[in-house]
Amino acid sequence: MLSCATKIKVDKTVLHGAAEVVIYDIVGKEISRLSLDASGEAEISKENVAEGIYLFKIFNSGNMIAGGKMIIQ
């Protein structure tokens, strides 16, 4: 679950080039795209999204390197 804001952190040693987190609603519609900073972090604020279940994918240089599910309450 997310608090008011949650950080997604990726080990920067696995990142090569631009990296971003893409968040989708449960039906697959993209709702947010966040760039990872130089330390491999992106912050998600639950003020910007409604309660529900969301999917996320982490991309590095255009390739998906991780994905998962999160619940916002």
GROMACS elastic network, one bead per residue, 0.5 to 0.9 nm:
[ bonds ]
;  ai    aj funct       b0    kb
    1     6     6  0.88990   500
    1    70     6  0.65528   500
    1    71     6  0.52475   500
    1    72     6  0.57043   500
    1    73     6  0.68932   500
    2     5     6  0.64991   500
    2     6     6  0.57557   500
    2    44     6  0.85211   500
    2    45     6  0.83391   500
    2    46     6  0.70024   500
    2    70     6  0.79016   500
    2    71     6  0.70977   500
    2    72     6  0.57456   500
    2    73     6  0.73167   500
    3     6     6  0.61724   500
    3    45     6  0.82673   500
    3    46     6  0.73469   500
    3    72     6  0.83766   500
    3    73     6  0.85906   500
    4    44     6  0.85378   500
    4    45     6  0.59642   500
    4    46     6  0.55872   500
    4    47     6  0.70536   500
    5    43     6  0.65667   500
    5    44     6  0.54908   500
    5    46     6  0.59792   500
    5    47     6  0.81150   500
    6    42     6  0.84039   500
    6    43     6  0.56169   500
    6    44     6  0.53251   500
    6    45     6  0.65322   500
    6    46     6  0.80957   500
    7    41     6  0.63757   500
    7    42     6  0.55519   500
    7    44     6  0.61722   500
    7    45     6  0.87697   500
    8    21     6  0.83748   500
    8    36     6  0.85712   500
    8    40     6  0.81802   500
    8    41     6  0.55656   500
    8    42     6  0.53393   500
    8    43     6  0.62871   500
    8    44     6  0.76607   500
    9    12     6  0.84755   500
    9    36     6  0.81705   500
    9    39     6  0.80722   500
    9    40     6  0.55420   500
    9    42     6  0.66323   500
    9    43     6  0.87354   500
   10    13     6  0.85494   500
   10    14     6  0.78425   500
   10    15     6  0.79152   500
   10    36     6  0.83701   500
   10    39     6  0.81802   500
   10    40     6  0.50202   500
   10    41     6  0.63807   500
   10    42     6  0.88975   500
   10    58     6  0.87532   500
   11    14     6  0.59355   500
   11    15     6  0.72592   500
   11    39     6  0.81077   500
   11    40     6  0.63008   500
   11    41     6  0.88179   500
   12    15     6  0.50817   500
   12    16     6  0.81943   500
   12    38     6  0.77611   500
   12    39     6  0.61616   500
   12    40     6  0.51337   500
   12    41     6  0.87485   500
   13    16     6  0.79390   500
   13    40     6  0.89208   500
   14    60     6  0.88834   500
   15    18     6  0.77981   500
   15    19     6  0.70192   500
   15    40     6  0.76933   500
   15    60     6  0.63179   500
   15    61     6  0.83384   500
   16    19     6  0.78341   500
   16    60     6  0.66837   500
   16    61     6  0.67699   500
   17    60     6  0.66904   500
   17    61     6  0.55918   500
   18    35     6  0.77425   500
   18    36     6  0.77277   500
   18    59     6  0.82863   500
   18    60     6  0.58743   500
   18    61     6  0.54161   500
   18    62     6  0.81176   500
   19    34     6  0.87464   500
   19    35     6  0.60450   500
   19    36     6  0.55060   500
   19    37     6  0.81688   500
   19    40     6  0.79296   500
   19    58     6  0.72238   500
   19    59     6  0.54729   500
   19    61     6  0.62271   500
   19    62     6  0.78745   500
   20    33     6  0.68346   500
   20    34     6  0.54261   500
   20    36     6  0.51639   500
   20    37     6  0.87554   500
   20    42     6  0.79735   500
   20    57     6  0.83460   500
   20    58     6  0.57700   500
   20    59     6  0.53563   500
   20    60     6  0.66478   500
   20    61     6  0.88237   500
   20    62     6  0.89358   500
   21    32     6  0.81327   500
   21    33     6  0.58026   500
   21    34     6  0.51527   500
   21    35     6  0.63359   500
   21    36     6  0.70592   500
   21    42     6  0.74403   500
   21    56     6  0.67043   500
   21    57     6  0.57503   500
   21    59     6  0.63602   500
   21    67     6  0.89987   500
   22    30     6  0.70547   500
   22    31     6  0.77985   500
   22    32     6  0.58385   500
   22    34     6  0.64038   500
   22    35     6  0.87363   500
   22    55     6  0.84057   500
   22    56     6  0.55415   500
   22    57     6  0.53378   500
   22    58     6  0.63900   500
   22    59     6  0.77777   500
   23    28     6  0.88874   500
   23    29     6  0.84721   500
   23    30     6  0.59136   500
   23    31     6  0.57634   500
   23    32     6  0.51267   500
   23    33     6  0.63478   500
   23    34     6  0.83634   500
   23    54     6  0.67486   500
   23    55     6  0.57979   500
   23    57     6  0.66626   500
   23    58     6  0.89114   500
   24    27     6  0.76283   500
   24    28     6  0.52717   500
   24    29     6  0.52171   500
   24    31     6  0.53712   500
   24    32     6  0.70828   500
   24    54     6  0.57033   500
   24    55     6  0.51164   500
   24    56     6  0.60137   500
   24    57     6  0.83833   500
   25    28     6  0.53627   500
   25    29     6  0.54425   500
   25    30     6  0.65618   500
   25    31     6  0.66171   500
   25    52     6  0.81254   500
   25    53     6  0.68331   500
   25    55     6  0.62874   500
   25    56     6  0.87454   500
   26    29     6  0.74824   500
   26    52     6  0.81944   500
   26    53     6  0.60773   500
   26    54     6  0.54860   500
   26    55     6  0.65942   500
   27    54     6  0.89493   500
   28    31     6  0.89549   500
   28    54     6  0.87140   500
   28    55     6  0.78148   500
   30    33     6  0.78014   500
   31    49     6  0.82707   500
   32    49     6  0.89917   500
   34    42     6  0.64489   500
   34    43     6  0.79490   500
   34    44     6  0.81836   500
   35    40     6  0.89610   500
   35    41     6  0.82509   500
   35    42     6  0.64328   500
   36    39     6  0.75996   500
   36    40     6  0.51919   500
   36    43     6  0.85292   500
   37    40     6  0.52862   500
   37    41     6  0.54045   500
   37    42     6  0.64705   500
   38    41     6  0.74667   500
   44    47     6  0.87729   500
   44    48     6  0.81718   500
   45    48     6  0.58686   500
   45    49     6  0.76120   500
   46    49     6  0.53397   500
   46    50     6  0.72793   500
   46    51     6  0.81402   500
   46    72     6  0.69985   500
   46    73     6  0.85597   500
   47    50     6  0.75794   500
   49    52     6  0.85712   500
   49    72     6  0.80977   500
   50    72     6  0.73175   500
   50    73     6  0.81716   500
   51    71     6  0.75069   500
   52    70     6  0.84564   500
   52    71     6  0.57839   500
   52    72     6  0.52660   500
   52    73     6  0.66173   500
   53    69     6  0.71150   500
   53    70     6  0.58795   500
   53    72     6  0.63721   500
   53    73     6  0.88598   500
   54    68     6  0.85639   500
   54    69     6  0.57168   500
   54    70     6  0.53001   500
   54    71     6  0.62631   500
   54    72     6  0.77265   500
   55    67     6  0.74019   500
   55    68     6  0.57470   500
   55    70     6  0.62622   500
   55    71     6  0.88341   500
   56    66     6  0.83813   500
   56    67     6  0.54023   500
   56    68     6  0.53976   500
   56    69     6  0.61374   500
   56    70     6  0.76728   500
   57    64     6  0.65879   500
   57    65     6  0.76455   500
   57    66     6  0.57732   500
   57    68     6  0.66064   500
   57    69     6  0.89429   500
   58    63     6  0.83036   500
   58    64     6  0.56905   500
   58    65     6  0.57525   500
   58    66     6  0.51321   500
   58    67     6  0.59634   500
   58    68     6  0.89140   500
   59    62     6  0.56592   500
   59    63     6  0.51705   500
   59    65     6  0.56568   500
   59    66     6  0.72914   500
   59    67     6  0.89255   500
   60    63     6  0.52803   500
   60    64     6  0.63916   500
   60    65     6  0.65767   500
   61    64     6  0.84999   500
   64    67     6  0.77086   500
